[in-house]
Amino acid sequence: MKRAPTARQLERALFDEALAVLTAGFTGLPACEAAPPSDRLRETLLAAAERLRDSAPYHHPFYLGQMQKPPHPVARLAYTLSLELNPNNHGSAGGLASVRMEAEAVAQLAALFGWHTHRGHLCGGGTVANLEALWIARECGYRTGIATSAQAHYCHARAAGLLGLPCHPVTVDARGRLDIDALDRALGTGKIDTVVATLGTPATGAVDPLAEIVALRRHHRFRLHVDASYGGYFGLANNLDADTRRAFEAADAADSIVIDPHKHGLQPYGCGCVLFRDAAPPEAYRHTSPYFRLDLDEGAPAPGAHALECSRPGAAAVALWATQRLLPPVPDGAFAESLTACRDAALALYATLAADTRYIPLPPQLDIVVWAMRADSAREASARARAVLQAAQARDLHLSLTELPRALLEAHAPVRVWDADTLVCLRACLMKPEHGPWMETIFERLGAAFSETGGQAAA
């Protein structure tokens, strides 16, 4: 009996068909065949494959460690297909089709936040995107200081240093969110004129109270930047709690927003996106290239002229465009359902941990679950967390650790004696829809790791 083709075989057949369509667009050119692969090429590629085996199984549901999600097959195929041309999305001279595809894909991302008039482009990731947003804030006259949550990504402090601006971390509440009263007091000092709100902090997935931050504009003047690198897509999920939903609904009041398609957008690294409410590019983008200037004069797209990065991979734009054509980022669609499934898996893990008195989990706002090991002292709890990490990894279940301050955890009472100012906690990023169907097996392996290091589960 003839075997049905595997998923990989079907993908290769689709790729060959798409490549034939692409190649047919250039049949008017003289033949120019590439040299055939050599034995040395085969040896090198197999050596690379061998080296890559020394990796964690980032693609598998047993990997819950860091914010790594496998790209969708359509993204892989479209990205690889575009490499036949290797377009440069600095301008239309280097990527005529891919530049237009980028504009269409970015407009779909802006629509996620209710923006139908905007300016924006793709970039290497959230670090560069956030730097550009804060750079433009400075160039627009906001040069006093930047306030961020104490749990915000460290790229903001780095960006502030590069821009020569002070960065003021603001304390967080027991859910890891920026404390609104503390921000109000900080704004009252007159030392801050730019506020960064995070929709999905990297450590715990906390969502800052954006609606309340926007309301502070009644008393203070500041530019508002939203770092939605991780959580930006979750406005499409239908199972957010009321506070989190309210925060996402307030995002349209921001001056700039960052979202990373290479996190929950099913894209290969690196594919970030920076968006601005003001469609007119500021004077900061005044530098132009003499060899791209004709594109500008003729009105052709030239996003590199209005971006911090100049040369940028057109392959990233093609992959994102193709993915969003297959899986539009709209409410109630298949893509939205996958986000809901990720949060469902996080809620299931949280419920299991909360039912056991050995662990103190923080209620998840998105799909990241963080929990402390209950112990007599903070140092003992941290040591137990490290032991569980190793025991789980020995069972091919990959978690991660995060170090949180006492001020964030104290209200949850994980320890009797605080002999350290921080606590090492376990962390799981449930960002694959497949985590749900595999949850029973994940629970089994997690429970075995816990039993090995922390005793029997509570009755």
C-alpha positions in Angstrom: 0.0 0.0 0.0 1.3 3.4 -1.0 2.0 5.6 2.0 0.4 9.1 2.2 3.0 11.9 1.9 4.2 13.4 5.1 3.6 17.1 6.0 7.2 17.9 5.1 6.9 16.2 1.7 3.7 18.2 1.0 5.5 21.4 1.9 8.4 20.6 -0.4 6.0 19.9 -3.3 4.2 23.2 -2.6 7.5 25.0 -2.5 8.5 23.6 -5.9 5.2 24.7 -7.4 5.6 28.2 -6.0 9.2 28.4 -7.1 8.1 27.5 -10.7 5.5 30.3 -10.6 8.2 32.8 -9.4 10.8 31.6 -12.0 8.2 32.0 -14.8 8.2 35.7 -14.1 11.7 36.0 -15.4 11.7 33.8 -18.5 12.7 36.7 -20.7 16.2 36.8 -19.3 19.0 34.8 -20.7 19.6 31.5 -19.0 21.9 31.8 -16.0 22.1 28.5 -14.1 23.8 28.3 -10.7 26.6 25.8 -10.2 25.4 22.4 -9.1 25.9 21.5 -5.4 29.3 20.1 -4.6 30.1 17.2 -2.2 31.6 19.9 0.0 28.3 21.7 0.2 26.6 18.5 1.3 29.2 17.9 4.0 28.9 21.4 5.3 25.1 21.3 5.4 25.1 17.9 7.2 27.7 19.3 9.7 25.3 22.2 10.4 22.4 19.9 11.0 24.6 17.8 13.4 25.5 20.9 15.3 21.9 22.1 15.6 20.9 18.8 17.3 22.6 20.3 20.4 19.5 22.5 21.0 16.5 22.5 23.2 13.3 21.2 21.4 12.0 24.7 20.8 9.5 23.4 18.3 7.9 20.8 20.6 5.0 21.2 23.1 7.4 20.0 25.8 9.3 23.2 25.4 7.7 25.9 27.6 10.8 27.8 28.5 11.4 31.0 26.6 9.3 33.1 24.2 10.1 30.9 21.2 7.4 29.7 18.8 7.9 27.8 15.6 7.0 29.8 12.5 4.0 28.6 10.5 4.8 26.5 7.4 3.5 29.3 5.2 5.9 31.7 6.8 8.8 29.3 6.3 7.9 28.6 2.7 7.3 32.2 1.7 10.5 33.4 3.4 12.6 30.7 1.7 10.8 31.5 -1.7 11.7 35.2 -1.4 15.4 34.3 -0.9 15.6 33.4 -4.6 15.5 37.2 -5.0 16.8 38.3 -1.6 14.9 41.6 -1.7 16.0 44.6 0.3 13.1 46.6 1.7 15.0 49.8 2.1 13.1 50.9 -1.0 11.3 49.8 -4.1 14.6 49.7 -6.1 15.6 46.7 -3.9 12.2 45.1 -3.3 9.4 46.4 -5.4 6.9 43.7 -4.6 8.1 43.0 -1.0 7.9 46.7 -0.1 4.3 46.8 -1.1 3.6 43.5 0.7 5.2 45.1 3.8 2.9 48.1 3.7 -0.2 45.9 3.4 0.9 43.6 6.2 1.8 46.5 8.5 -1.6 48.1 7.9 -3.2 44.9 9.2 -1.1 45.1 12.3 -2.1 48.8 12.9 -5.7 47.8 12.5 -5.3 45.5 15.5 -5.1 48.6 17.6 -7.8 50.5 15.9 -5.5 52.6 13.7 -6.5 53.1 10.1 -4.2 56.1 9.6 -0.7 55.4 10.7 3.0 55.2 9.8 5.1 52.1 10.4 7.4 49.4 9.1 9.0 46.1 10.0 12.3 45.9 11.7 14.6 43.4 13.3 12.7 43.0 16.5 11.3 44.7 19.6 14.7 46.1 20.7 15.2 48.1 17.6 11.5 49.0 17.3 11.4 50.4 20.9 14.6 52.3 20.3 13.1 53.9 17.2 9.9 54.8 19.0 11.8 56.5 21.9 14.2 58.2 19.4 11.3 59.7 17.6 9.7 60.8 20.9 13.0 62.6 21.7 13.1 64.2 18.2 9.5 65.4 18.6 10.6 67.3 21.7 10.1 64.9 24.6 13.6 65.1 26.1 13.0 65.2 29.9 12.9 61.6 30.9 11.3 58.1 30.3 9.2 56.2 32.8 8.8 52.4 32.5 7.5 49.6 34.7 10.1 48.1 36.9 9.2 44.8 35.1 9.5 46.3 31.5 12.0 44.9 29.1 15.6 46.1 29.7 15.8 47.4 26.2 14.1 50.6 27.3 16.8 51.4 29.8 19.4 50.7 27.1 17.6 52.9 24.6 17.4 55.7 27.2 21.1 55.4 27.7 21.8 55.6 23.9 19.5 58.6 23.6 21.1 60.4 26.5 17.8 60.4 28.6 17.2 59.4 32.2 15.1 56.3 32.7 12.8 56.1 35.7 11.6 52.5 36.7 8.2 52.7 38.4 7.2 50.1 41.0 4.7 47.4 40.2 1.7 45.9 42.0 1.1 42.3 43.2 0.2 41.3 39.6 3.5 42.7 38.2 1.7 45.7 36.6 2.9 49.3 36.6 1.6 50.9 39.8 -0.7 53.7 38.7 -0.3 55.8 41.9 3.4 55.5 41.8 3.4 56.7 38.1 1.1 59.6 39.1 3.6 60.7 41.7 6.6 60.3 39.3 4.9 62.4 36.7 4.2 65.0 39.3 8.0 65.6 39.8 8.3 67.1 36.3 11.1 64.7 35.4 9.2 62.6 33.0 7.5 63.4 29.7 7.5 59.9 28.0 5.7 56.9 29.5 6.2 53.3 28.3 3.3 51.0 29.0 3.9 47.2 28.5 1.3 44.9 27.2 2.9 41.6 28.3 6.0 42.0 30.4 8.7 39.4 29.5 9.0 37.9 33.0 5.3 37.3 33.9 3.2 38.5 30.9 1.7 41.3 33.0 -0.4 43.9 31.2 0.1 47.4 32.5 -3.2 49.3 33.3 -3.2 51.2 30.1 -6.7 52.8 30.4 -5.6 54.3 33.8 -2.3 55.5 32.3 -4.2 57.3 29.5 -6.5 58.9 32.1 -3.4 60.5 33.8 -3.2 62.7 30.7 -5.9 64.8 32.3 -3.4 66.0 34.8 0.0 65.5 33.1 1.5 66.1 29.7 3.4 63.1 28.3 4.0 61.0 25.2 2.7 57.5 25.5 4.5 54.5 24.0 3.1 51.0 24.2 5.5 48.1 24.1 3.2 45.2 23.0 6.2 43.2 21.6 5.0 40.1 23.3 1.3 40.6 24.0 0.2 42.7 21.1 -1.9 40.1 19.4 -3.8 39.1 22.5 -6.5 41.7 21.9 -7.9 39.1 19.5 -8.3 36.4 22.2 -11.8 36.0 23.6 -10.8 34.8 27.1 -9.0 37.8 28.6 -10.1 39.0 32.1 -11.9 42.3 32.3 -8.9 44.4 33.4 -6.7 43.0 30.6 -9.4 43.5 28.0 -9.7 47.1 29.1 -6.0 47.7 28.7 -6.0 46.4 25.1 -9.0 48.5 24.3 -7.1 51.7 25.4 -4.2 51.0 23.0 -5.6 53.3 20.3 -4.7 56.3 22.5 -0.9 55.6 22.2 1.4 57.7 20.2 3.5 54.7 19.2 3.2 51.0 19.5 5.6 48.1 19.0 4.5 44.5 18.2 6.7 41.5 17.4 5.3 39.1 14.7 8.2 36.8 15.5 6.7 36.1 18.9 3.0 35.3 18.5 2.7 36.2 14.8 4.1 32.9 13.6 7.1 34.5 12.0 10.8 33.6 11.9 13.2 35.8 13.8 13.7 38.7 13.3 10.4 40.4 12.5 9.4 43.3 14.7 7.1 46.2 13.9 7.0 49.8 15.0 3.8 51.9 14.5 3.2 55.6 14.9 -0.2 57.3 15.2 1.1 60.4 13.2 1.3 59.4 9.5 3.7 62.3 8.7 7.3 61.4 9.1 9.2 63.8 11.4 12.3 65.8 10.5 14.4 63.1 12.2 14.2 61.1 8.9 15.9 63.8 7.0 18.8 61.8 5.7 18.4 60.3 2.2 20.5 58.1 0.0 21.7 59.5 -3.4 21.2 56.1 -5.1 17.6 55.7 -3.7 16.6 59.3 -4.1 14.9 58.7 -7.5 12.5 56.3 -5.8 11.4 59.2 -3.5 11.1 61.7 -6.3 8.9 59.3 -8.3 6.7 58.6 -5.3 7.6 54.9 -5.2 7.6 53.3 -1.7 10.8 53.8 0.2 10.3 52.7 3.8 14.0 52.8 4.5 14.0 56.5 4.1 11.6 56.7 7.1 13.0 54.1 9.4 15.9 53.8 11.8 17.1 50.7 10.0 17.9 51.2 6.4 18.5 47.9 4.7 15.9 45.4 5.9 15.1 41.8 4.7 12.2 41.8 2.3 11.9 38.1 3.1 10.4 39.0 6.5 7.7 41.1 4.8 6.9 38.4 2.3 6.6 35.8 5.1 4.3 38.0 7.2 2.2 39.0 4.2 1.6 35.4 3.3 0.9 34.3 6.8 -1.7 37.1 7.3 -3.3 36.2 4.0 -3.7 32.6 5.1 -4.6 33.5 8.8 -5.9 37.1 8.9 -5.4 38.7 12.4 -9.1 39.4 12.9 -11.5 38.5 15.8 -13.0 35.0 15.7 -10.7 33.8 13.0 -8.4 30.7 13.2 -5.5 32.9 14.2 -7.5 34.5 17.1 -8.6 31.0 18.2 -5.0 29.9 18.4 -4.3 32.7 20.9 -7.3 31.8 22.9 -6.0 28.2 23.0 -2.6 29.4 24.4 -4.3 31.3 27.2 -6.6 28.3 27.9 -3.5 26.2 28.4 -2.0 28.8 30.7 -5.2 28.9 32.8 -5.2 25.1 33.0 -1.7 25.1 34.3 -2.5 27.9 36.7 -5.5 26.0 38.1 -3.5 22.8 38.7 -0.7 24.7 40.5 -3.1 26.8 42.6 -4.8 23.6 43.8 -1.6 22.4 45.3 -0.4 24.1 48.5 3.3 23.5 47.6 3.2 26.2 44.9 2.2 29.9 44.7 1.3 30.8 41.1 0.6 34.3 39.9 -2.7 34.6 38.1 -1.7 34.9 34.3 -3.0 37.8 32.2 -1.8 36.3 29.0 -0.2 32.9 28.4 2.9 33.1 30.7 2.6 31.3 34.1 5.0 32.1 36.9 5.0 30.3 40.3 7.1 30.2 43.4 7.9 27.1 45.4 6.5 27.4 48.9 9.3 27.1 51.5 10.4 28.4 54.9 12.8 30.9 53.4 13.4 32.8 50.2 16.7 31.1 49.6 15.2 27.7 50.1 12.3 28.4 47.7 14.8 29.6 45.1 16.9 26.4 45.5 13.8 24.3 45.1 12.8 26.1 41.9 16.3 25.5 40.4 16.0 21.8 41.4 12.6 21.4 39.7 13.9 23.0 36.5 16.7 20.4 36.3 14.4 17.5 37.2 11.9 18.6 34.5 14.6 19.0 31.9 15.8 15.5 32.6 12.3 14.4 31.6 12.5 16.4 28.3 10.2 19.1 29.8 11.8 22.5 29.4 10.8 25.4 31.7 12.6 28.6 32.6 13.4 30.6 35.7 12.7 34.2 36.5 13.9 36.3 39.5 11.3 38.5 41.0 11.5 41.1 43.7 10.2 40.6 47.2 7.9 43.6 46.7 6.0 41.8 43.9 5.7 38.5 45.7 5.3 39.4 49.4 1.5 39.8 49.2 1.3 36.1 47.9 3.2 34.9 51.0 5.3 32.1 49.4 7.8 32.0 52.2 7.9 32.5 56.0 11.2 34.2 56.2 12.6 36.7 53.6 16.3 36.1 53.8 16.8 37.5 50.3 15.4 40.5 48.4 14.4 38.4 45.4 13.0 35.0 44.7 13.8 32.6 41.9 10.5 31.3 40.4 9.6 28.8 37.7 8.2 30.1 34.5 6.3 28.6 31.6 5.5 30.2 28.3 2.5 28.4 26.9 2.6 30.0 23.5 1.9 27.0 21.3 -1.7 26.0 20.7 -0.5 22.4 20.9 0.2 22.8 24.6 -3.5 22.3 25.3 -3.8 18.7 23.8 -0.5 17.8 25.4 -1.4 19.3 28.8 -2.1 16.0 30.5 1.4 14.6 29.6 2.9 18.0 30.6 1.2 17.7 34.0 2.5 14.1 34.4 6.1 15.1 33.8 5.9 18.3 35.8 4.3 16.3 38.7 7.1 13.8 38.6 9.7 16.5 38.7 8.0 18.2 41.6 7.7 14.9 43.5 11.4 14.2 43.0 12.4 17.6 44.4 9.6 18.8 46.7 7.8 15.9 48.2 4.3 14.6 47.5 1.5 16.7 46.2 -0.9 18.1 48.8 -4.2 16.3 49.2 
